[in-house]
Amino acid sequence: MYRVALFIISFIFWMLLTWTYEPVSIITGIATAALTTLLFGGYFFRNVYKLIQPRRYFWFMVYLFVFIWECIKANFDVAYRVLHPQMPIKPGIVKVPLRLRSPFARTMLANSITMTPGTISVDIVGDDLYVHWIYIASTDPAEYSGKISGRFENYIYKIFE
């Protein structure tokens, strides 16, 4: 069932990219979707029923707005630190505990943190995510965990778990 869902999603994605309904484009889309399904079908979600739950799409849209807002704020923060004459940075690696269990959700969180300026995900070991942060404002793990992953983890949990 999940391979059929992957085929359909791949074909729809192809049609949205090409934006044409000519027979050559449709045949190429079918071939590309079939090849994608054969090569990457083992890595796709096993629980396809999650793809048809509207609340997940709602939370994904909310997450996109939160992510864009956090990126804008982080860009201004990094620009301030770079342009400031004394360059107020205090870099370091912090350990952030994760409550996400799905490997895909953990990857989404790590990528979201990495795409936010001033932070980069280094590694996931067990239930902990190690993040390099440009300015460690606190030594309290609960406080810096909330600043780094708390803004994304709640939404990703609602989407993927």
Secondary structure by P-SEA (a helix, b strand, c coil): caaaaaaaaaaaaaaaaaccccaaaaaaaaaaaaaaaaaccccccccccccccaaaaaaaaaaaaaaaaaaaaaaaaaaaaaaccccccbbbbbbbbbccccaaaaaaaaaaaaaccccccccccccbbbbbccccccccaaaaaaacccccaaaaaaccc
